[in-house]
């Protein structure tokens, strides 16, 4: 197991917990007006700033997992 693999999974886990916290609490207002620019199912999954940060961490955590290795 490489260091990037561990970092990727750690970011995925932290992102999941932050997104879940944001999804289940009222939180702060969103940075992006999801209701105005996206379908309803996206705006329901990203209701506030905390859920947006969690989703960002989930996406960033995928990069070290799927980036080609040096070998």
C-alpha positions as CSV (number, residue, x, y, z in Angstrom):
1,X,0.0,0.0,0.0
2,X,1.5,3.3,-1.1
3,X,1.4,6.6,0.8
4,X,-0.9,8.2,-1.9
5,X,-3.3,5.3,-1.5
6,X,-3.6,5.9,2.3
7,X,-3.9,9.7,1.8
8,X,-6.7,9.1,-0.8
9,X,-8.7,6.9,1.5
10,X,-8.2,9.2,4.4
11,X,-9.6,12.1,2.3
12,X,-12.5,9.9,1.2
13,X,-13.4,9.1,4.8
14,X,-13.1,12.6,6.0
15,X,-15.1,13.9,3.1
16,X,-17.8,11.3,3.7
17,X,-18.1,12.4,7.4
18,X,-18.2,16.1,6.5
19,X,-20.7,15.6,3.8
20,X,-22.9,13.5,6.1
21,X,-22.7,16.1,8.8
22,X,-23.6,18.8,6.3
23,X,-26.5,16.8,4.9
24,X,-28.0,16.1,8.3
25,X,-27.6,19.6,9.8
26,X,-28.8,23.1,8.8
27,X,-25.3,24.5,8.5
28,X,-24.2,27.6,6.6
29,X,-25.7,28.8,3.3
30,X,-24.3,27.2,0.1
31,X,-21.6,29.0,-1.9
32,X,-23.3,28.0,-5.2
33,X,-27.0,28.4,-5.8
34,X,-27.7,24.7,-6.7
35,X,-31.5,25.3,-6.9
36,X,-31.0,27.8,-9.7
37,X,-28.4,26.0,-11.9
38,X,-28.8,22.3,-11.3
39,X,-31.5,19.6,-11.2
40,X,-33.4,19.1,-7.9
41,X,-31.6,16.0,-6.9
42,X,-28.2,17.8,-6.9
43,X,-29.6,20.7,-4.8
44,X,-31.0,18.1,-2.3
45,X,-27.6,16.4,-2.0
46,X,-25.7,19.7,-1.5
47,X,-27.9,21.8,0.8
48,X,-25.2,23.8,2.6
49,X,-21.5,24.8,2.8
50,X,-20.5,21.8,4.9
51,X,-22.0,19.3,2.4
52,X,-20.2,21.1,-0.5
53,X,-16.9,20.9,1.3
54,X,-17.4,17.2,2.0
55,X,-18.2,16.5,-1.6
56,X,-15.1,18.4,-2.6
57,X,-13.0,16.3,-0.3
58,X,-14.5,13.1,-1.8
59,X,-13.6,14.2,-5.3
60,X,-10.1,15.3,-4.3
61,X,-9.6,12.0,-2.5
62,X,-10.2,10.1,-5.7
63,X,-7.2,11.7,-7.4
64,X,-4.5,9.9,-5.5
65,X,-6.4,6.6,-5.7
66,X,-6.6,6.6,-9.5
67,X,-3.6,8.6,-10.5
68,X,-1.1,6.4,-12.5
69,X,1.8,5.2,-10.3
70,X,5.4,5.9,-11.2
71,X,6.3,2.2,-11.7
